[in-house]
């Protein structure tokens, strides 16, 4: 069987700047390729596969020398690839493996991920095709309360993210949280941008 290769844009260490695990030290593995084209995406450099290096799971783990227990596989859209070999390799080193996805693809149980962050996007009609541990919604012009996925979610795991610091976006999230207190919503920030780190 051929070895699975992944298109790597970058591997780096930082903190988790968003969502439930905000503030934790993390190692990030960013894959190239995405099935959406959101105009406000802050990682558009990951769209282009020609910028990627193709690496095996073993090469990724060897090169990364991943120091943090918490590892986030992100993109682009990482569910475009079979992540099972990469997750398995990371688990060999006792890593807690999370994924950040737009939620348009299902996630096979055999991938054995420890955490799934889904951020349904307007370009996909806010579709959610996977079971997530947390949901993050960008407060863009298209978002309404009806866009929130019909999925059981523990309290405090639905986040409203401000669109690139736009004042109108922040106000929209604030208003929705106060208008629907029974929905157990939270405002999110991008702590890494506040601290001016990656």
Legacy VTK file of the C-alpha trace (Angstrom):
# vtk DataFile Version 3.0
C-alpha trace
ASCII
DATASET POLYDATA
POINTS 198 float
0.000 0.000 0.000
1.344 3.445 -0.953
2.379 5.755 1.857
0.001 8.671 2.436
1.579 12.070 1.771
0.284 15.410 3.036
0.711 18.860 1.448
2.378 20.891 4.205
2.262 24.671 4.149
3.859 25.116 7.559
4.494 23.495 10.922
4.877 25.845 13.862
4.482 26.236 17.614
2.290 28.877 19.209
-0.750 29.095 21.461
-4.319 28.169 20.615
-5.787 31.594 20.002
-9.458 30.660 19.639
-12.251 28.560 21.079
-12.502 26.143 23.966
-8.735 25.517 24.287
-7.725 29.184 24.067
-4.378 29.977 25.648
-2.944 26.451 25.538
0.473 25.896 24.039
0.024 24.095 20.719
1.894 22.775 17.740
0.142 23.454 14.439
0.308 21.450 11.224
-1.165 23.464 8.348
-2.198 21.564 5.230
-2.732 23.097 1.789
-5.941 22.917 -0.209
-9.478 24.013 0.567
-12.897 23.331 -0.928
-14.160 26.841 -0.069
-12.997 30.351 -0.958
-14.040 32.701 1.852
-13.088 36.280 1.005
-12.111 37.091 4.592
-10.023 33.934 5.153
-6.801 34.801 6.992
-4.929 31.760 5.655
-5.445 32.176 1.900
-1.831 31.161 1.312
-2.977 27.621 2.113
-5.270 27.529 -0.955
-2.388 26.926 -3.359
-1.099 23.346 -3.460
1.951 24.445 -5.450
3.285 26.134 -2.297
3.196 22.905 -0.295
5.810 20.277 0.502
4.482 16.714 0.322
5.468 14.811 3.440
4.633 11.512 5.113
3.271 11.302 8.651
6.662 10.110 9.898
8.480 12.983 8.162
6.042 15.512 9.617
6.519 14.267 13.171
10.302 13.961 12.747
10.716 17.448 11.322
8.260 19.138 13.619
9.975 17.967 16.797
6.598 18.758 18.310
7.068 19.873 21.884
3.500 20.531 23.006
1.106 17.745 23.883
-1.728 19.580 22.081
-1.394 19.346 18.271
-3.803 21.050 15.859
-4.162 19.904 12.255
-5.524 22.821 10.271
-5.564 24.309 6.806
-6.945 25.034 4.314
-9.320 22.151 4.832
-7.579 19.104 6.364
-10.487 16.690 5.831
-9.604 16.634 2.116
-6.958 14.068 3.091
-6.895 10.751 4.933
-5.666 11.859 8.342
-5.629 8.425 9.952
-1.877 7.756 9.414
-0.918 11.223 10.681
-3.122 10.990 13.787
-1.826 7.494 14.493
1.774 8.693 14.264
1.100 11.611 16.595
-0.642 9.334 19.081
2.509 7.198 19.201
4.120 10.180 20.897
1.189 10.669 23.290
-0.119 13.790 21.541
-3.646 15.144 21.932
-4.727 15.637 18.323
-7.285 18.250 17.322
-8.538 19.300 13.915
-9.935 22.584 12.633
-12.403 22.040 9.785
-15.085 23.926 7.893
-17.398 20.991 8.598
-18.312 20.233 4.973
-16.900 16.689 5.080
-17.638 13.802 7.404
-14.867 12.626 9.725
-14.404 8.852 9.935
-14.359 7.463 13.455
-11.221 5.468 12.613
-9.232 8.691 12.407
-9.495 8.655 16.218
-9.230 12.411 16.678
-9.293 13.766 20.227
-11.075 17.052 19.407
-12.956 18.480 16.427
-13.426 22.214 15.969
-15.888 22.965 13.167
-16.325 26.421 11.710
-19.220 26.209 9.232
-18.891 28.865 6.523
-21.442 30.824 4.495
-19.881 29.586 1.248
-21.151 26.119 2.142
-24.564 27.315 3.272
-23.310 26.812 6.851
-23.513 23.060 6.257
-22.178 20.791 9.009
-21.428 17.224 7.972
-19.370 16.106 10.966
-19.863 15.670 14.689
-17.950 18.479 16.384
-16.730 19.123 19.929
-17.072 22.874 19.450
-18.497 25.236 16.841
-17.070 28.588 15.749
-19.026 30.965 13.551
-17.556 34.056 11.948
-19.910 36.985 12.427
-20.069 37.961 8.758
-22.948 39.716 7.006
-24.626 36.419 6.069
-24.789 34.948 9.560
-28.097 34.674 11.423
-29.078 32.677 14.504
-30.719 30.123 12.192
-27.279 29.230 10.787
-26.272 27.446 13.994
-26.122 23.701 13.404
-28.787 21.493 14.928
-26.296 19.506 16.967
-26.194 18.784 20.668
-23.352 20.809 22.107
-22.274 21.062 25.751
-22.626 24.485 27.342
-20.031 27.033 26.300
-18.913 25.368 23.087
-20.574 27.592 20.473
-18.389 30.614 19.745
-19.005 33.752 17.725
-15.774 34.966 16.125
-15.402 38.590 15.091
-14.637 38.997 11.382
-11.139 40.506 11.136
-11.773 42.921 13.978
-14.796 44.568 12.310
-16.785 46.626 14.804
-20.085 45.661 13.104
-19.189 41.991 13.386
-18.450 42.292 17.099
-21.721 44.114 17.687
-23.662 41.447 15.797
-22.259 38.651 17.963
-22.825 40.625 21.147
-26.448 41.342 20.206
-27.198 37.699 19.332
-25.725 36.384 22.583
-27.907 38.736 24.600
-30.999 38.132 22.468
-30.791 34.315 22.826
-29.536 33.558 26.364
-30.960 30.020 26.200
-28.602 29.101 23.325
-25.502 29.132 25.604
-23.415 31.152 23.142
-19.988 32.729 23.699
-18.004 35.503 22.060
-14.586 34.451 20.826
-11.405 36.385 20.252
-8.183 35.685 18.375
-5.775 35.786 21.308
-2.737 35.157 19.107
-3.526 38.373 17.221
-4.078 40.317 20.451
-0.642 39.136 21.632
0.851 39.633 18.146
2.157 36.077 17.886
1.553 33.405 15.262
LINES 1 199
198 0 1 2 3 4 5 6 7 8 9 10 11 12 13 14 15 16 17 18 19 20 21 22 23 24 25 26 27 28 29 30 31 32 33 34 35 36 37 38 39 40 41 42 43 44 45 46 47 48 49 50 51 52 53 54 55 56 57 58 59 60 61 62 63 64 65 66 67 68 69 70 71 72 73 74 75 76 77 78 79 80 81 82 83 84 85 86 87 88 89 90 91 92 93 94 95 96 97 98 99 100 101 102 103 104 105 106 107 108 109 110 111 112 113 114 115 116 117 118 119 120 121 122 123 124 125 126 127 128 129 130 131 132 133 134 135 136 137 138 139 140 141 142 143 144 145 146 147 148 149 150 151 152 153 154 155 156 157 158 159 160 161 162 163 164 165 166 167 168 169 170 171 172 173 174 175 176 177 178 179 180 181 182 183 184 185 186 187 188 189 190 191 192 193 194 195 196 197
